[in-house]
């Protein structure tokens, strides 16, 4: 009882993480919308260098879901390090280590900047696998088979589509009989954003954009989002790729930069975003709200932060495209191409 009172009075994330992964987990009420809202507050706090507030909100968020998304646990570990809370950092890192064999990205990030090899080795020595290795292997195989012939798409179009249908049907079968495959069973992927089988969703959405007889993924991915099994930003991406315009304006709000060796730095460093009317802005934000994803305003805040910091936080709502203008042109031609690319777009003020 004393520990519980201490935990609530000080919002100690270390105890919160321990509580999250105890046998009492099944008694918690799941509220994915609240989870995503708290994660958004935590990410905006990071953008203000307010790491204690970020940690408090991550701790509260992680109580609202079966198992948090990998990028959120990673961000919490990074925020804990930035705030000087080593015990909390290590508690979150332990969850990532227990939840994956694919530790290359996490390990290289923390060893290169934030902790010693000895500190990492201590955590890895305490590793206890907390995922279904056999199920994870099946989903990895689905992802691999989806990509098997795509480098030679023109020669294997029919084979690629047949494999996609087989893989999609398997995913839909699992979703119907059990639940949409996610971090709860699979643990975390190396990039902490996507899972191997997500490539099937993307390829299906892409095919549907030109062939409306292809399976509509909306109901499947919406349920996955509502259950905390798919990142809302990935869901919005797949819906945008499907291009079912009658469903509304899905927008990933990708920022763009254009570079060329002869362009002035002011041009190459400028970040551009879509120009939207007031009605488009409102429609996009409303759809994003329904899918628990970030508002355009929040994306702008997080984009500006990531552009201005060396801290390797992951905000999945921030999508960036950098396009190189052909080197085989003069400075004047490069400027002309730049103006053509950015025409109709709006510069994101830093």
C-alpha positions as CSV (number, residue, x, y, z in Angstrom):
1,X,0.0,0.0,0.0
2,X,2.9,2.4,0.9
3,X,4.4,1.8,-2.5
4,X,1.1,2.4,-4.3
5,X,0.7,5.7,-2.5
6,X,4.3,6.7,-3.3
7,X,3.7,5.8,-6.9
8,X,0.7,8.0,-7.3
9,X,2.0,10.9,-5.3
10,X,5.3,11.2,-7.3
11,X,4.2,9.8,-10.7
12,X,7.2,7.5,-10.6
13,X,7.4,6.0,-14.0
14,X,9.7,3.2,-12.8
15,X,7.0,1.7,-10.6
16,X,4.4,2.5,-13.3
17,X,6.3,0.3,-15.8
18,X,6.6,-2.5,-13.3
19,X,2.9,-2.3,-12.6
20,X,2.1,-2.4,-16.3
21,X,3.7,-5.7,-16.9
22,X,2.5,-7.6,-13.8
23,X,-0.1,-10.3,-13.7
24,X,-2.7,-7.6,-12.8
25,X,-2.5,-6.3,-16.3
26,X,-5.8,-8.0,-17.4
27,X,-7.7,-6.1,-14.8
28,X,-7.0,-2.7,-16.4
29,X,-9.6,-1.0,-18.5
30,X,-8.3,-0.4,-22.1
31,X,-8.8,3.1,-23.5
32,X,-6.8,3.4,-26.7
33,X,-8.1,6.9,-27.5
34,X,-6.9,8.1,-24.1
35,X,-3.6,6.3,-24.7
36,X,-3.0,8.2,-28.0
37,X,-4.1,11.5,-26.5
38,X,-1.6,11.1,-23.6
39,X,1.2,10.1,-26.0
40,X,0.5,13.2,-28.0
41,X,0.8,15.3,-24.8
42,X,4.1,13.5,-24.0
43,X,5.5,14.2,-27.5
44,X,4.6,17.8,-27.3
45,X,6.2,18.1,-23.9
46,X,9.4,16.6,-25.5
47,X,9.2,19.3,-28.1
48,X,9.4,21.8,-25.2
49,X,12.3,20.0,-23.5
50,X,9.9,19.2,-20.6
51,X,11.0,15.6,-20.1
52,X,9.4,15.2,-16.7
53,X,6.0,16.0,-18.0
54,X,6.6,13.7,-21.0
55,X,7.5,10.9,-18.6
56,X,4.5,11.4,-16.4
57,X,2.2,11.3,-19.5
58,X,3.9,8.2,-20.9
59,X,3.5,6.5,-17.6
60,X,-0.2,7.3,-17.6
61,X,-0.6,6.3,-21.2
62,X,1.0,2.9,-20.7
63,X,-1.8,2.0,-18.2
64,X,-4.4,2.5,-20.9
65,X,-3.4,-0.2,-23.3
66,X,-2.5,-3.9,-23.4
67,X,1.0,-3.2,-24.6
68,X,2.4,0.1,-25.7
69,X,3.8,0.7,-29.1
70,X,7.6,0.3,-29.4
71,X,8.3,3.8,-30.5
72,X,6.6,5.1,-27.4
73,X,8.6,3.0,-25.0
74,X,11.7,4.0,-26.9
75,X,10.8,7.7,-26.6
76,X,10.1,7.3,-22.9
77,X,13.5,5.7,-22.4
78,X,15.1,8.6,-24.3
79,X,13.1,11.2,-22.3
80,X,14.1,9.5,-19.1
81,X,17.8,9.7,-20.1
82,X,17.4,13.4,-21.1
83,X,15.9,14.1,-17.7
84,X,18.6,12.2,-15.8
85,X,16.4,9.4,-14.6
86,X,18.6,6.4,-15.2
87,X,16.4,3.8,-13.4
88,X,13.4,4.8,-15.5
89,X,15.5,4.7,-18.7
90,X,16.7,1.2,-17.9
91,X,13.2,0.0,-17.0
92,X,11.9,1.1,-20.4
93,X,14.9,-0.3,-22.2
94,X,14.4,-3.6,-20.5
95,X,10.9,-3.8,-21.9
96,X,12.3,-3.2,-25.4
97,X,15.0,-5.8,-24.9
98,X,12.5,-8.3,-23.6
99,X,10.2,-7.6,-26.5
100,X,12.5,-8.2,-29.4
101,X,15.5,-10.0,-30.9
102,X,16.0,-7.2,-33.4
103,X,17.8,-4.8,-31.1
104,X,20.3,-3.3,-33.6
105,X,18.7,0.2,-33.9
106,X,18.0,0.6,-30.1
107,X,21.4,-0.7,-29.1
108,X,23.4,1.5,-31.6
109,X,21.4,4.5,-30.6
110,X,21.9,4.2,-26.9
111,X,25.5,2.9,-27.0
112,X,26.7,5.6,-29.4
113,X,25.3,8.5,-27.3
114,X,23.7,7.7,-23.9
115,X,25.1,4.7,-22.1
116,X,28.1,2.4,-21.7
117,X,28.5,-1.1,-23.1
118,X,28.6,-2.4,-19.5
119,X,25.2,-0.8,-18.7
120,X,23.7,-2.3,-21.8
121,X,25.1,-5.7,-21.1
122,X,23.6,-5.7,-17.7
123,X,20.1,-5.1,-19.2
124,X,20.6,-7.7,-21.9
125,X,21.8,-10.3,-19.4
126,X,18.4,-10.0,-17.6
127,X,16.5,-10.5,-20.9
128,X,13.3,-12.5,-20.7
129,X,11.5,-13.1,-23.9
130,X,8.0,-11.6,-23.8
131,X,6.6,-12.5,-27.2
132,X,5.5,-15.5,-29.3
133,X,8.5,-16.4,-31.3
134,X,6.6,-18.8,-33.5
135,X,3.9,-16.3,-34.4
136,X,6.5,-13.6,-35.0
137,X,8.3,-15.9,-37.4
138,X,5.1,-16.6,-39.3
139,X,4.4,-12.8,-39.7
140,X,8.0,-12.3,-40.8
141,X,7.6,-15.0,-43.4
142,X,4.5,-13.3,-44.7
143,X,6.4,-10.0,-45.0
144,X,9.3,-11.7,-46.7
145,X,7.1,-13.5,-49.2
146,X,5.3,-10.3,-50.0
147,X,8.6,-8.7,-51.1
148,X,10.1,-11.8,-52.8
149,X,9.5,-10.8,-56.4
150,X,8.8,-7.1,-56.2
151,X,12.2,-6.1,-57.5
152,X,11.3,-7.7,-60.8
153,X,7.7,-6.5,-60.7
154,X,7.2,-6.4,-64.5
155,X,8.1,-10.1,-65.0
156,X,6.3,-11.4,-61.9
157,X,3.1,-9.2,-61.7
158,X,0.7,-12.2,-61.5
159,X,2.8,-14.1,-59.0
160,X,3.2,-11.0,-56.8
161,X,-0.5,-10.5,-56.7
162,X,-1.3,-14.1,-56.0
163,X,1.1,-14.1,-53.1
164,X,-0.4,-10.8,-51.8
165,X,-3.9,-12.3,-51.9
166,X,-2.7,-15.4,-50.0
167,X,-0.9,-13.4,-47.4
168,X,-3.8,-10.9,-47.0
169,X,-6.3,-13.8,-46.6
170,X,-4.1,-15.3,-43.9
171,X,-4.0,-11.9,-42.0
172,X,-7.7,-11.5,-42.3
173,X,-8.2,-15.1,-41.1
174,X,-6.0,-14.5,-38.0
175,X,-7.8,-11.1,-37.4
176,X,-11.2,-12.8,-37.6
177,X,-10.4,-15.8,-35.4
178,X,-8.1,-14.1,-33.0
179,X,-7.1,-10.4,-33.3
180,X,-5.0,-8.3,-35.7
181,X,-1.4,-9.3,-35.3
182,X,0.4,-6.8,-33.2
183,X,3.0,-6.0,-30.6
184,X,1.1,-7.9,-27.9
185,X,2.0,-11.2,-29.5
186,X,4.9,-10.3,-31.8
187,X,6.8,-7.9,-29.7
188,X,8.7,-5.1,-31.4
189,X,10.3,-4.8,-34.8
190,X,13.8,-3.3,-35.1
191,X,12.5,0.1,-36.4
192,X,9.8,0.2,-33.7
193,X,7.3,1.6,-36.2
194,X,6.0,-1.1,-38.5
195,X,5.8,-4.9,-38.4
196,X,6.8,-7.2,-41.3
197,X,3.2,-8.1,-42.3
198,X,2.3,-4.4,-42.7
199,X,3.9,-4.5,-46.2
200,X,0.9,-6.6,-47.2
201,X,-1.5,-3.8,-46.1
202,X,0.5,-1.2,-47.9
203,X,0.6,-3.2,-51.2
204,X,-3.1,-4.0,-50.9
205,X,-3.9,-0.3,-50.4
206,X,-1.7,0.6,-53.3
207,X,-3.4,-1.9,-55.6
208,X,-6.8,-0.7,-54.6
209,X,-5.9,2.8,-55.6
210,X,-6.1,1.7,-59.2
211,X,-8.4,-1.4,-58.9
212,X,-11.4,-0.9,-56.7
213,X,-12.2,-4.6,-56.8
214,X,-9.2,-5.1,-54.4
215,X,-10.1,-5.6,-50.8
216,X,-11.0,-2.4,-48.9
217,X,-8.9,-2.4,-45.7
218,X,-10.9,0.3,-43.9
219,X,-12.8,-1.9,-41.5
220,X,-9.8,-4.1,-40.7
221,X,-7.4,-1.3,-39.9
222,X,-10.0,0.8,-38.1
223,X,-10.6,-2.1,-35.7
224,X,-6.9,-2.6,-35.3
225,X,-6.5,1.1,-34.4
226,X,-9.4,1.0,-31.9
227,X,-7.8,-2.0,-30.2
228,X,-4.4,-0.4,-30.0
229,X,-2.9,-2.8,-32.5
230,X,-2.0,-0.5,-35.3
231,X,-0.4,2.9,-35.1
232,X,-3.0,5.5,-36.2
233,X,-0.5,7.2,-38.4
234,X,0.1,4.0,-40.4
235,X,-3.7,3.6,-40.7
236,X,-4.0,7.1,-42.1
237,X,-1.2,6.3,-44.6
238,X,-2.9,3.1,-45.8
239,X,-6.2,5.0,-46.2
240,X,-4.5,7.8,-48.1
241,X,-2.8,5.2,-50.4
242,X,-6.2,3.4,-51.0
243,X,-7.4,6.7,-52.4
244,X,-11.1,6.1,-51.8
245,X,-12.1,9.7,-52.1
246,X,-15.6,9.2,-51.0
247,X,-14.3,8.3,-47.5
248,X,-12.9,11.8,-47.0
249,X,-9.6,13.6,-47.1
250,X,-6.9,11.3,-45.6
251,X,-3.6,13.2,-45.5
252,X,-0.3,12.2,-44.1
253,X,0.9,15.8,-44.3
254,X,4.4,15.0,-45.6
255,X,7.0,17.8,-45.4
256,X,9.3,18.2,-48.4
257,X,12.8,19.5,-49.0
258,X,14.5,20.0,-52.3
259,X,18.3,20.0,-52.6
260,X,21.0,20.7,-55.2
261,X,24.7,21.5,-54.7
262,X,24.3,25.0,-56.3
263,X,21.1,26.1,-54.5
264,X,21.5,28.6,-51.7
265,X,21.4,27.1,-48.2
266,X,18.1,29.0,-47.5
267,X,16.5,27.0,-50.3
268,X,18.0,23.6,-49.5
269,X,17.2,23.9,-45.8
270,X,13.6,25.1,-46.3
271,X,10.8,22.8,-45.3
272,X,7.6,22.8,-47.4
273,X,4.1,21.6,-46.6
274,X,0.9,21.3,-48.6
275,X,-1.2,24.4,-49.0
276,X,-4.7,23.8,-47.7
277,X,-7.9,25.7,-47.7
278,X,-9.7,26.3,-44.4
279,X,-12.2,23.6,-45.3
280,X,-9.5,21.1,-46.3
281,X,-7.6,21.8,-43.1
282,X,-10.8,21.2,-41.0
283,X,-11.7,18.0,-42.9
284,X,-8.3,16.5,-42.6
285,X,-8.1,17.3,-38.9
286,X,-11.6,15.9,-38.3
287,X,-10.6,12.6,-40.0
288,X,-7.4,12.5,-38.1
289,X,-9.3,13.0,-34.8
290,X,-11.6,10.1,-35.6
291,X,-8.5,7.9,-36.2
292,X,-6.7,9.0,-33.0
293,X,-3.9,10.6,-35.0
294,X,-2.2,13.9,-34.7
295,X,-3.7,17.2,-35.8
296,X,-1.9,19.2,-38.5
297,X,-0.9,21.7,-35.8
298,X,0.8,19.0,-33.7
299,X,2.6,17.6,-36.8
300,X,4.0,21.1,-37.5
301,X,5.2,21.4,-33.9
302,X,6.9,18.0,-33.9
303,X,8.4,18.6,-37.4
304,X,10.0,21.8,-36.3
305,X,11.4,20.2,-33.2
306,X,12.9,17.3,-35.1
307,X,14.4,19.7,-37.6
308,X,16.1,21.6,-34.7
309,X,17.4,18.9,-32.5
310,X,20.0,16.0,-32.5
311,X,17.9,13.9,-30.1
312,X,16.7,10.8,-32.1
313,X,13.1,10.8,-31.0
314,X,10.5,9.0,-33.2
315,X,7.3,10.8,-34.0
316,X,5.4,8.7,-36.6
317,X,3.2,11.5,-37.6
318,X,6.2,13.3,-39.0
319,X,6.9,12.2,-42.5
320,X,9.6,13.8,-44.5
321,X,10.6,13.6,-48.2
322,X,13.9,14.9,-49.5
323,X,14.2,15.2,-53.2
324,X,17.4,15.8,-55.0
325,X,17.3,18.0,-58.1
326,X,19.4,16.7,-61.0
327,X,23.1,17.6,-60.6
328,X,23.5,18.0,-64.4
329,X,22.0,21.4,-64.6
330,X,23.2,25.0,-63.9
331,X,22.4,27.0,-60.8
332,X,19.8,29.0,-62.7
333,X,18.1,25.9,-63.9
334,X,18.2,24.4,-60.4
335,X,16.5,27.5,-59.0
336,X,13.9,27.3,-61.7
337,X,13.2,23.6,-61.0
338,X,13.1,24.4,-57.2
339,X,10.4,27.1,-57.8
340,X,8.4,24.7,-59.9
341,X,8.5,22.0,-57.2
342,X,7.5,24.4,-54.4
343,X,4.9,26.3,-56.3
344,X,1.5,25.9,-54.6
345,X,3.2,24.8,-51.4
346,X,3.8,26.7,-48.1
347,X,7.1,27.1,-46.3
348,X,7.0,25.8,-42.8
349,X,8.4,28.6,-40.7
350,X,11.0,27.5,-38.2
